[in-house]
Amino acid sequence: MVMLKKGDCEHCGRVYRYSLWHCGFGDTSYAYCDDCGMLATINYSSEGVADFPDPSARYQEIDIQWEPLLRHCECGGRFRKGAAPRCPHCNEPLSATHAAAHMEKQAVGAPKGWRWQGNWNGVYCLAIEDPRDPGTLRQMIDPVKSTVPVLLISGDLDPVTPPWLAEQTARTLPNGRLVIIKNATHSSYDCVEAMVADFIDKGTTQGLDISCADQIKRPPFVVLDSP
């Protein structure tokens, strides 16, 4: 599952849920579909991006020169510079200015001075929950296409890089293997380190022993006492 916050559409007044991404953390640029508002994130290290023109600035909306190099959105629209996320209910473009109120209200850093950037082209981008599949996002991640053996490991309790991200990547890795570990979070485990070492030693995911994953226990949930 993805950690989602709530926003409201200034056009129809309905509530939608979303996740806010920082492009510096993901090493990406992004664009929105001009038809449905889906977010596309493009990782600089992805295969094929090396042949793209150098961006005028990193960690923000794409340059217009990248538009014809991107695949169409699944709705048939195009990912374009200057497009905006759209309400999943009425499909109207959302206002970055209107969004400031609910973003800053829910941001833990706001009391310390964090402010929403106020536009759809800066370092932050917005992925909106897919109404057809609650808990997932209307987001297209530039797929990595490779026949090299790849081991993907994801924790089913990881709110930072949830399993659906790895599932999407695995679809274009015919020699890849995805291991989703029950009860695991965004942390390192001895079991995972041993699994990775075994994969590197063998050079293949075939015959990989992942039985230790069944021994990982759900971490305790700690609530701090109020002052």
C-alpha positions in Angstrom: 0.0 0.0 0.0 1.0 3.6 -0.6 0.8 6.3 2.0 -1.9 8.7 0.7 -3.0 12.1 1.6 -6.4 13.8 0.8 -7.0 16.7 -1.5 -10.2 18.4 -2.8 -11.0 19.4 -6.4 -11.8 23.0 -6.8 -14.1 22.2 -9.8 -16.4 19.4 -8.5 -15.7 19.6 -4.8 -15.0 15.9 -4.4 -12.1 14.4 -2.4 -9.3 12.5 -4.1 -6.2 10.9 -2.6 -2.6 11.4 -3.7 1.0 10.8 -3.0 3.6 13.6 -3.3 7.0 12.6 -4.9 10.3 14.4 -4.6 12.3 14.1 -7.9 15.6 14.4 -6.2 14.9 11.2 -4.1 13.9 9.3 -7.2 16.5 10.8 -9.6 13.8 11.6 -12.1 12.1 14.1 -14.3 8.3 13.9 -14.9 5.4 14.9 -17.0 1.6 14.7 -16.8 -0.7 13.2 -19.4 -2.5 16.1 -21.3 -5.7 14.0 -21.4 -6.1 12.1 -18.1 -3.5 13.7 -15.8 -1.6 10.5 -15.2 2.0 11.1 -13.9 5.0 9.7 -15.8 8.3 9.6 -14.0 11.5 9.1 -16.1 14.5 7.9 -14.3 17.8 9.2 -15.6 19.5 5.9 -15.3 16.8 4.0 -17.2 17.8 2.2 -20.5 17.1 4.5 -23.4 17.2 7.8 -21.4 20.9 8.0 -22.0 20.1 8.8 -25.6 17.7 11.7 -24.6 18.9 15.3 -25.0 20.4 16.6 -21.7 17.7 18.3 -19.7 18.0 22.0 -19.1 17.5 21.3 -15.4 17.3 18.1 -13.5 14.6 17.0 -11.0 11.7 18.8 -12.4 9.2 18.7 -15.3 10.6 17.4 -18.6 11.9 19.6 -21.4 9.7 19.8 -24.5 12.4 18.0 -26.5 11.6 14.8 -24.5 7.8 14.7 -25.4 8.2 12.8 -28.7 10.6 10.3 -27.1 8.0 9.2 -24.5 5.4 6.5 -25.0 1.7 7.5 -25.1 -0.3 7.3 -21.9 -2.5 4.2 -21.6 -5.5 6.5 -22.2 -4.1 7.5 -25.6 -3.0 11.0 -24.4 0.6 12.4 -24.4 2.9 13.3 -21.6 3.6 16.9 -22.2 5.5 19.8 -20.6 2.9 22.2 -19.1 0.3 19.6 -18.5 -1.3 19.2 -15.0 -2.7 16.4 -12.8 -6.4 16.0 -13.2 -9.3 15.3 -10.8 -10.1 11.5 -11.0 -13.8 12.3 -10.7 -14.5 15.2 -13.2 -11.1 15.1 -15.1 -10.6 18.8 -14.8 -7.0 20.1 -14.4 -6.2 20.7 -10.8 -4.9 24.1 -9.6 -1.5 24.1 -8.0 -2.4 27.2 -6.1 -5.6 25.6 -4.7 -3.7 22.5 -3.7 -1.4 24.5 -1.4 -3.9 24.6 1.5 -4.4 20.8 1.9 -0.8 20.0 1.1 0.6 22.3 3.8 -2.1 21.3 6.3 -1.0 17.7 6.0 2.8 18.2 5.7 4.7 17.4 8.9 7.4 20.0 7.8 4.9 22.9 7.4 5.2 24.0 11.0 9.0 24.3 10.5 8.6 26.3 7.3 8.1 23.9 4.5 5.8 25.3 1.7 4.3 23.8 -1.4 6.1 25.0 -4.5 2.8 26.3 -6.0 3.2 24.9 -9.5 3.2 21.6 -11.5 6.8 21.9 -12.8 9.1 22.1 -9.8 10.9 19.4 -7.8 7.6 17.9 -6.4 5.2 15.9 -8.5 1.7 14.5 -7.7 0.5 10.9 -8.3 -3.2 10.5 -7.8 -4.9 7.3 -6.6 -6.4 5.2 -9.3 -10.2 5.1 -8.7 -10.3 1.7 -10.5 -7.8 0.2 -8.1 -7.8 1.9 -4.7 -4.4 2.0 -3.0 -2.5 2.2 -6.3 -1.5 5.4 -8.2 -2.2 6.8 -11.6 1.5 6.7 -12.4 3.5 5.3 -15.3 7.2 4.5 -14.5 9.6 4.4 -17.4 10.1 0.6 -17.8 13.5 -0.9 -17.8 13.9 -3.4 -20.6 16.7 -5.9 -20.2 17.4 -9.7 -20.5 20.1 -9.5 -17.8 19.2 -11.6 -14.7 17.7 -9.2 -12.1 16.6 -9.9 -8.5 13.9 -7.6 -7.2 13.1 -7.6 -3.5 10.3 -5.7 -1.9 8.7 -5.7 1.6 4.9 -5.8 1.6 4.9 -3.3 4.5 7.2 -0.8 2.7 5.5 2.6 2.4 8.5 4.2 0.6 9.0 1.8 -2.3 5.8 -0.4 -2.2 5.6 -3.8 -4.0 3.5 -2.5 -6.9 6.6 -0.5 -8.1 8.7 -3.6 -8.3 5.8 -5.5 -9.9 5.6 -3.0 -12.7 9.4 -3.1 -13.3 9.4 -6.9 -13.3 7.0 -7.1 -16.2 9.8 -6.1 -18.6 12.5 -8.2 -17.1 12.1 -11.7 -18.6 15.1 -13.1 -16.7 14.1 -11.3 -13.5 12.6 -12.6 -10.3 10.5 -10.6 -7.8 10.5 -11.6 -4.2 7.9 -9.9 -2.0 8.7 -10.5 1.6 5.7 -10.7 4.0 6.1 -8.6 7.1 9.1 -6.8 5.7 9.5 -3.0 5.7 11.9 -0.5 4.1 14.8 -2.0 6.0 17.7 -4.3 5.6 17.6 -7.9 6.9 20.2 -10.6 7.2 18.0 -12.9 5.1 17.9 -10.3 2.3 21.6 -9.8 2.4 22.2 -13.5 2.1 19.7 -13.8 -0.7 21.5 -11.0 -2.6 24.9 -12.6 -2.0 23.6 -16.0 -3.3 22.2 -14.3 -6.4 25.5 -12.6 -7.2 27.4 -15.8 -6.6 25.1 -17.8 -9.0 24.5 -15.1 -11.5 21.0 -16.2 -11.9 17.7 -16.3 -10.1 17.2 -19.9 -10.9 17.4 -22.2 -7.8 17.6 -19.2 -5.4 16.9 -20.1 -1.8 14.4 -17.6 -0.4 13.1 -19.8 2.5 14.6 -17.5 5.1 12.0 -14.9 4.2 9.3 -16.9 6.0 11.1 -16.3 9.2 10.9 -12.5 9.1 8.5 -11.2 11.8 6.3 -8.2 11.6 8.0 -5.3 13.4 6.3 -3.9 16.5 4.2 -0.8 16.1 5.4 1.9 18.6 3.4 4.9 19.6 5.2 7.6 21.5 3.6 8.9 24.7 2.1 12.4 24.4 4.2 15.1 26.2 
